[in-house]
Amino acid sequence: VTGRYALSLLMFLGGILLGFALMPVANLFSFSKWYPDFKWCLALIAFGFLLYSLLCLSMYPLLFKLGYLKGRLWGVFVPTMVFGLISALFTIYERLPGNEKLITSMLIYASEHILSVSGGMLVLGGIIFVLSYLLSTWQYQKREF
């Protein structure tokens, strides 16, 4: 269990580092010449870590409880579809007349309080990650081989 979590965390960190290393190259070919400063990079890392932790919580305990075939369906595919459905519904809600400013107001609030929002996302992601690890070890100990 510890090895699987360590490998997934290393893969997450590798992806984040590679993404930030490629950001200047992508900025050369993009239409918007926006390059985030350190605070926004921290916010991107925090949001990515929060999503990563939520996916770990939905995936690993089910993988260790049900096995890899059934666990992959219920722990990977179903949460991905639910997240996509929630994102689509949120986008549809945002496009309805009178609701156009929800994402904009959330981004304005986040930009005004960027360090506290990023710190909150990092702390919440850390709590969810630890909860996922503890739940996975508990499930793995109960499993009969």
Secondary structure, DSSP 4 states (H G I P E B T S, - for coil): -HHHHHHHHHHHHHHHHHHHHHHHHHHHHSSS-----HHHHHHHHHHHHHHHHHHHHHHHHHHHHH-HHHHHIIIIIHHHHHHHHHHHHHHHHHHSTT-TTHHHHHHHHHHHTHHHHHHHHHHHHHHHHHHHHHHHHHHHHH---
